Structures are given as C-alpha cells and as structure tokens.
Amino acid sequence: MNIFKGFIIIVFTVLGGIFLGTYIYKSSKISTQEVFNENNKVYLMQYGVYSTEDSMKNSTVSLSDYFYYKDKDGYHVIIGVVENKNIANKIRDSYDIKDNIYYKEVKINNMEFLQSLRQYDSLVSSLSDKTSIINAEKQILSKYEELILNNEYSY
C-alpha cells in the first residue's frame, strides 16, 4: 500500500509540474513577444509623396539611390532606412538634402533585416565620407526591398 501511495504522489506531482510549467511558459512567451515588438521600430527616410510616377521620377533625378512604393495616397520615395534618427541626419547630409525629408516609423518583424540594419547603422555612424555613407545606405535599401517589400508588405 505504501508503494501505491508513493506512486500516486509522484504522478500528481509530475502532472502538477507539467501544468504549472506550461502555464508559466505561455504567460512569459506573450510578455516576451510584447517587449520584443517594442524594439522593432525603424524609420523610413521619406523624400516626399507624389501623385504620379512621372512627377516622382522628375523630382528624384538628383538622387543616386532610393526605392519607392505605391500606396493609396501616392508614390512614396524612400532614401534611407535607419533604426537611430541621429544617423538619418548623416545620410540626409550625404545626399545634400536640406528639406523635404519625413521620418515614417514602421515596425519590422524580420530579424535578418534588423540585424543587417544595426550593422549598417553602426558602419554609417563611423563613416565621414559622403560616398561611403551613400554606398552603405544603398546596401540597406537593397536589403529592405529584398527582405521586407518582396516578402511582407509591412504598412
């Protein structure tokens, strides 16, 4: 009888541990996701919104690198993507643009892109040559198109 009683206690203890562990895991998983999502904010450096593709192309003749997307309110021209707005000023100055830049905050759920962006932001922060900064931003624009625009339209 003592063996049976010990067996019952062990079974209930294991089952209780499983249920309690599952509950704690599910609770912590939700809060971890919420915290993670707060850190996924990036800023698109938008160089205007144009009503037609022709007007957009005419206005961006002086820009060497950018991408655009069409939304319900027009053609949005993006010249940079940054996680840190301080780096955005460096990029803007490299293009010799004094005005007409708007920062559009978006959330990104693609970790590969976020890791690349952090590396490029770090690189751009250490650069001073305009051509090098523009080349670095050209790479991250390409990554954004490849990993975000082509896979998960995030607007």
N, C-alpha and C positions, 0 to 999 in steps of 0.2 A: 504494500500500500504506500510506503514512503517513496518508492521509486516512481510510482504513478503520480503522486502529488508533486514531486520534484520535476517530473516531465511536464506536467500541466503548467507549473510556474514558469519554466523555461520557455514554453511555447507562447504563453501570454506575454512574457517579457520581450521576446523577439518580435512578435506581431505588433506590440505597442511601440517598440523602437522603429519598426518599418513605417507605421502610420505617422508617428511624430516626425521622423526624418523626412518623409515625403512632404508633409505639411510645411516644415521649415524650409525645405529646398524650394518648393513652389513660391512661398512668400518672398524669399530672398531673390529668386530669379526675377520677379516682377520689379522689385525695387532696384536691382542692378541694371535692368534694361532702362528704367526711367532715368537713372543717373547717367548711363552711357549716352542716351539720346540728347541730353543737355550739352554734351561735348561735341556734337556732330555739326555744329553751326559753321558754315563757311560764308564768305562774302563774294558775290559776283560783282566785278567792276564793270558796270554797265555804261556804255558810251552812247546813250540815247535809245529812243524807241522811234521807229519810223513807220509811216503808214503804208509805204510801198517798198518793194525790194529795190527798185531803181533809185529812190531817194536815199535809201540806206547805203547802197553801193557808192553813190556820188559823195556822200558825207564821209565815207571811210577810206577814200582814195589815199590819204596820207598815212593810214595805219598799215604797218607791215604784217601784223598778226592779230587775228581776232576770230571769233566764231559768232554765229548768230542763230537764233531760233525764232520761229514764228509762234506767236501766241494770239489770243483773241484781240488784244489791243495793238498788235503790230509786230514789227521785226525788232527784236532786242539784240543789240550788238554788245558782246562781252569781250573786253580786252584783257581781263585778268581774273584769277580766282585765288583768294587768299583766306587764310584762317585768322590772320592777325591784320587789323586795319592799318597798323603802322607801316607794314611792308607795302601796303597798297599805295602809300604816298611815294615810295621809291619807284614803283612801277609806273605810276602816273607821270612822274618827273622824267623817267626814261623815255616815255613817248612824247615828251614836251607838250603835254596837255595841261592847260591851266584851268579849264572848267568843263562842264558837261559830263562829269563822272558821278554816277549814282551807285550806292552800295546796296545791293539786293541780298538780304540774308536768306539762305536756304539751308535745309537740313539734309545731310548726306548720310546714307546708311551703308555705303560701300567702303569697307575698311581698307581695301587695297588702295583706293583713291586717297583716302585720308592720310595714310602713311606716306604716300608719294607727295602729297601736298605739304605735309610737315617737313619733309626733306627739302623740297624746293623752297619753302618759306625760309628755312634755315640757310640755305645757299644764297638766296636773294639778299637776306639781311647782312651777309658778309661781303657782298659784291659792291663795287662802286662804279664799274664801267657800264655805261648805258646799254651797249650792245650785248654784253654778257647777261644783264638783267632781262632784256627783251628775249634773248635766246632761252633763258631758263623759264620764263613765263610762257614762251611758245611751247615748250615741252609739257607744262602742266595743263595748258589749254587743250593740247592733243590728248592727254590722259583723261581730261574731263569729258571730251567728246566720245572717246573710246569706252570708258567705264561707266559713265553716267548717262549721257544723252542717248547713246546707242543701246543701253540696257534697261534703264529705269528712268523714264521721264519723271523728274522729281519736282515739278512745280505744281 
